[in-house]
Amino acid sequence: MEARTTGPANPDVITAIQHLYKAIHAGGVDQRLLSLVHLRTSQINGCSPCVFSSVESARKAGETDERLHNVVAWRETPFYTERERAALALTEAATRLQDNAPGVTDAIWEAAADHFSEEQLGAITLEIALTNFFNRINRTVREQAGKTW
């Protein structure tokens, strides 16, 4: 498979994305957890460059290989806290909206709200949305894994 584009994105778009990342990081959520959210979203969407970059980011933030390798099966493993599980459940529900999926139910939201402040929930929700944005662009233009941005 070959990438469909080679040029950089519009500078105004890059600036807007930088502002979104600033807002996400101001939300008070640990970078390791944001990396897990990014990774799980990208796994669901089959976005290889985002899977690659989220693993690299998580490792730099101190995440272990054991936890990174098991995010895809987080429900069946003992490696995640209840707080992380709540964020991962929110991630999956917000990402899987196709074909009349229920999306984020009240139970999923309330479980996340039990572990995160409103500001933190906003940051996690924005991370999920921004990752879905990148996943869709990367899948459309056939961006290749191996890059870090």
C-alpha positions in Angstrom: 0.0 0.0 0.0 1.3 3.4 -0.9 0.4 6.8 0.6 -1.9 8.9 -1.6 -0.3 12.3 -0.6 3.1 13.5 0.2 2.7 17.1 1.1 2.2 18.6 4.6 -1.2 19.7 5.8 -2.4 23.3 5.5 -0.5 25.4 8.1 -3.8 26.8 9.5 -5.0 23.2 10.2 -1.7 22.4 12.0 -2.1 25.5 14.1 -5.7 24.6 15.0 -4.6 21.0 15.9 -1.8 22.4 18.2 -4.5 24.5 20.0 -6.6 21.4 20.5 -3.7 19.5 21.9 -2.9 22.4 24.2 -6.5 22.2 25.5 -6.3 18.4 25.9 -3.0 18.6 27.9 -4.4 21.4 30.1 -7.2 19.0 31.2 -5.2 17.3 33.9 -5.2 13.8 32.5 -2.0 11.7 32.7 -0.2 11.5 29.4 0.0 7.7 29.7 -3.8 7.4 29.9 -4.2 9.8 26.9 -1.8 7.5 25.0 -3.9 4.5 25.9 -7.0 6.3 24.7 -5.3 7.3 21.5 -4.1 3.7 21.0 -7.4 2.0 21.6 -9.3 4.4 19.3 -6.7 3.8 16.6 -6.9 0.0 17.0 -10.7 0.1 16.6 -10.3 2.2 13.4 -7.4 0.2 12.0 -5.2 3.3 11.7 -1.6 1.9 11.6 0.2 5.3 11.8 -1.7 6.3 14.9 -1.2 2.9 16.5 2.5 3.4 15.9 2.7 6.9 17.2 0.6 6.3 20.3 2.8 3.3 21.3 5.9 5.5 20.8 4.2 8.3 22.8 3.2 6.0 25.6 6.6 4.5 25.9 8.2 7.9 26.2 5.6 8.7 29.0 6.8 5.5 30.8 4.1 3.0 29.8 5.1 -0.7 29.9 5.1 -3.0 26.9 2.9 -5.4 28.8 0.1 -2.9 29.1 0.5 -1.6 25.6 0.3 -5.1 24.1 -2.9 -5.8 26.0 -5.0 -2.6 25.4 -6.8 -4.5 22.6 -8.1 -6.9 25.3 -8.3 -4.6 28.3 -11.5 -6.1 29.6 -9.9 -9.6 29.9 -6.6 -8.5 31.6 -5.7 -7.4 35.1 -3.3 -4.7 34.0 -5.6 -1.6 34.2 -7.1 0.3 37.0 -10.8 1.0 37.3 -10.1 4.6 36.3 -8.3 3.4 33.1 -11.1 0.9 32.4 -13.7 3.7 32.6 -11.7 5.8 30.1 -11.2 2.8 27.8 -15.0 2.0 27.9 -15.8 5.7 27.1 -13.2 5.5 24.3 -14.8 2.5 22.7 -18.3 3.7 23.0 -17.5 7.1 21.5 -15.6 5.6 18.7 -18.0 2.8 17.7 -20.9 4.9 16.5 -21.6 3.1 13.2 -24.6 1.0 12.3 -26.8 2.2 15.1 -24.4 1.3 17.9 -25.6 2.7 21.2 -22.6 5.1 21.6 -21.9 6.5 25.1 -24.7 5.3 27.3 -25.5 7.0 30.6 -23.9 4.0 32.5 -20.6 4.5 30.6 -20.6 8.2 31.1 -21.5 7.9 34.8 -18.7 5.3 35.3 -16.2 7.7 33.7 -17.6 10.7 35.7 -17.0 8.7 38.9 -13.3 8.8 38.2 -12.7 12.0 36.3 -13.5 15.7 36.8 -15.6 17.5 34.2 -12.4 19.1 32.9 -10.7 15.7 32.6 -13.7 14.2 30.9 -13.6 17.1 28.4 -9.9 16.4 27.7 -10.5 12.7 27.3 -13.5 13.3 25.0 -11.5 15.7 22.9 -8.6 13.2 22.7 -11.1 10.6 21.5 -12.6 13.0 18.9 -9.2 14.2 17.7 -7.9 10.7 17.3 -10.9 9.7 15.3 -10.3 12.8 13.1 -6.7 11.7 12.5 -7.7 8.1 12.0 -10.1 9.0 9.2 -7.7 11.3 7.5 -4.9 8.7 7.7 -7.1 5.9 6.4 -8.3 8.1 3.5 -4.8 9.2 2.3 -3.3 5.8 3.2 -0.7 7.3 5.5 1.9 4.8 6.4 3.0 3.6 9.9 6.4 4.6 11.1 6.1 8.3 11.3 5.9 10.3 14.5 4.5 13.8 14.4 
